[in-house]
Amino acid sequence: MAKSPHPLTAFWIGTSWKMNKTRPEACAFARHLAGSAVATAATANLFVIPPFTAIADVATLLRETRVRVGAQNMHWADQGPWTGEISAAMIKECGATLVEIGHSERREFFGETDEYVSLKTAAAIRHGLTALICVGDTRAEYEAKRTGAVLRRQVAAALSRVDKAMPSEILFAYEPVWSIGEKGTPAPPDFIDAQHAQIKTFAADMLGRSVHILYGGSVSLANAGALARQPHVDGLLIGRSAWSAEGYIGIIEKVTADLAAQT
């Protein structure tokens, strides 16, 4: 059999719930996940990203598992007159160890600029959080064949304030804007792999080391295995297909089995 392009235990599989799930719903998901075999097996790096209101509950329920808990956004300042915002310290206090930064919905609807992404990335690292930085091209940029230039700009901006000497865990998630959401168009696996290879190169040029690149965009049980087998895809950031515990567990089982078969 062909050798897996990446060690199974280095593969990331996570889901962000966006503005979904009340606290009882989030707890029901977490309890189901905590009781599954995948939650404690050393087969992959797993994470869930609930709404802020549910982070503490979910983190408590998953405390005895290998599943990390993240936040969907944060402010770059440690404190101050930022009405409605949440700081890195507040996120950590709730039990989160990872934060999602620069999602396309934040960029499009809430004015999240490349500069804001760079400030948030630096703050996450300063506080010891894993920074999950989202990058991606719009449909217009994709059709104009500007994907590479867009990704280079976004990666360069995100890492521009990072102290290379400071220990940090940085992940990127390539999420083409034209592929995410309920009406997204699935991107071809070979195209995705090529973009991941570029992002790896861009990031390594700036950091002097390799980083892991996840893919997000219309990921489902049907295509997760094929995506995971791409040599430059180091993980999956899943949306609605993993919003039920059964859906998330099913994708984890599918991906880990496929990757194990390649070793």
N, C-alpha and C positions, 0 to 999 in steps of 0.2 A: 504493500500500500504506500501511497505517497505520504511523505512526512508532513505533519501539520506545520504551516508557516509560522505559527507562534505557539509558545507553551500554553497549554490549556488553562493553567492557573493564572496566566497573565491576561486572559480575555475578560472584558468588562461587559456586563449585561445589566442595564438599568432601565427604569421607567420614571418619567415625570408626569404627575397627574394634572398639571396645570390648575385651573380653577374648578376642580372637581373633588368630590367627597367631603361630606360632613365628618366631624370627629368620630361618631359611631361607625360610619362607613369605612373610614380609614382604619379604625381599630379592628374591624372585622377582617379587612384585607390583611393587616399585619398579623393577626392571630392565625389565620389560615396559612400564611407564608411561614410563620415561625414554626408551625407544626409539620411542615413538609421536609422531606429529605434534602432538598436542594439548599435549604437555608443554613444547614450546618456542614454540608459536604464541601471539601476543599477542591471544588471543580472550576470555579470562576470567581471573579470579583463582582459581587452583586450590590446593587444600590436601588433605593426608591427615593423619590423626591416629592413629598406631599406638599399641600398648601401649608403656609406658616402655622395656621391654627392647629394643625395635627402633628407637627414635628415632634413635640415632646412625647405625646402618646405613642406614636409609632416607634420612636427611638427606645422607649421603655419596653415595649412589647418585643422588639427585635434585639434587645440588649444581649441575650445569650446566643445569638446567631452570628453568622459571618456577614450579614447584610448591613451595608452602610446606609445611613440616612442623610439626605441632603436638603438644601433649601433652594427655592426657585429664583431667588434674587436677593440682593443685599445692597446697602449703601456703602460708599467707600470711607465715609467718616466714622470714627469710633463713637462719636456722640455729637449732639448739637441740635440746632433748630431745623430739623428736617422732618416736618410733619408727615406722618404716615409711613416713614421709612424704618428699616430694620438694619441694625449693625451686625458686623461679624461676631462681636462678643455675645449679642443676644441670640444669634443662631447657635453658637457653640453651647450656650447655657441650656438650650433646649435639647441638646444631644446630637446635633448635626455635625458631620465632619467633612462635608462636601458642599459646594455651592455652584449652582448653574449661573453662568454669566453670559450676557449678550445674545440671548435667544432672539430669533428674528421677529417674534411678536413684540418683544420689548423694544427692539430697534424701530419697528414700523409704527407701532401705536403709542409708544411712550417716550419717543425721542431719544432712545439710547444710542449715543454716538460712539465712534471708535475711541474717543478720548475717555468717555465714561467707562467703557469696557476696560481700558488700560488702568484706570484708577481702581476699579473694583478688583481686577486681577491682582494688583499689587497689594491691596488691603487683605484679600483672602490669604495670600501667601504670608503676609506679615503676621497673620493670626493663626497660621498653621492649618488652614483649611485646604482641602483639595480643590483646585480651581478647574471647573469643567466649562471650558470656553466654547461657545457656539459660533460657528462661522458658516457662511453660505451665500450662494448667488441667487438673485431673483430670476424669474423667467426671462425678462428682457436681457439681463446680463448673460444668461446661458445661451439664448438664441443669437446674441451678438458675439458669441465665442470669447467672452471676457471673464469666464469663470476663474481662470488661473490668476489674472491680474487682481480680481476682487479678493480672492483668498489670500494672496500675498499681502495686500494692503491690510486686511483684517488681522492676520496673524502678526504682522509687524507691529501694528498698533497695540494689540493686546499685550504683547511682550515688551513693549517699549519702556516700561517702568519696572520691570522685574530685575531684582538684584540677583545676578547669576551666582553669586557666592552663597546665597541663602538657600538652605535645603528646602525643597518644595516638590509637591506632586502636582503636575500640570497635565490636564487632559484636554484634547480638542474634540469637538463633535462637529463633523461636517453634516449640515442639514440644509440641502438645497431648498430654497423657499418654495420652489415650484413642485416639490415632492412631499412636503409635510401637510398635515391637516386632512380633514375628511375627504376633500376633493383633490388631494395631491396625486401626482403622476409618479409611479415608481421609477427610479433611475436605474439604468442598466448596471449590473454588478461590475463590469469592466470599466465603465466610466467612473463609478464610485472609487474603485481601486486606484485609478490614475490620479484622481484628486487627492486621495489620502497620501499617495506617494509624494505629491507636490507639497502638501501641508507638512509632512514629516521633514522634508528638505528645508522648507522655509523656517520651521521652528528650530531645527538643529543648527542652522546657520546662525541664529540669534542666541540660542542658549548654550551651544557647544555640547549638546547631548540630545539623545532621542526622547521623544514623548509618544504617548499612545494616542491614537486617533480613533474615535468611535464614529459610527454612522447612524444618523437618524433621518427618517423620511419614509413613510408608508411601509415600515417594517412590520411583518406579520409572520405567523407560523409557517405560511407557505414559502416565504422567501428568506427567512432568517438563516437557514442553513447555507444557502448559496452565498449570501452576503458574508457570513462568518468565514467561509472558506477562502475569501479573497486575501492574498498575502499581506496587504497593507491595512486591512481592516482589523483593528485591535479590540473592537467591542461594538455594542449596539445600544443606542438610546431610543427606547420604544415608547410610543404614544398609546393610542386607544386600544391597540391589540393586547396591551398588558395592563389595562385598567381594572381587570378582574384578576384576583389572585390565581385563578385557574389558568387564565390566559398567559400570565407572566410565568408561572411555573412550567406550563407547557412549552413555551419558547426556550426557557432555560434548559429543560430536558432535551429538546430537539437539538439545540446548538451544541451543548456539551457532548451529546452522543455522537454527533457528526464530526466534531473536532477530535474526539477520542479515537474514532475509527480511522482517522488520517495518520495517527502516530504509528 
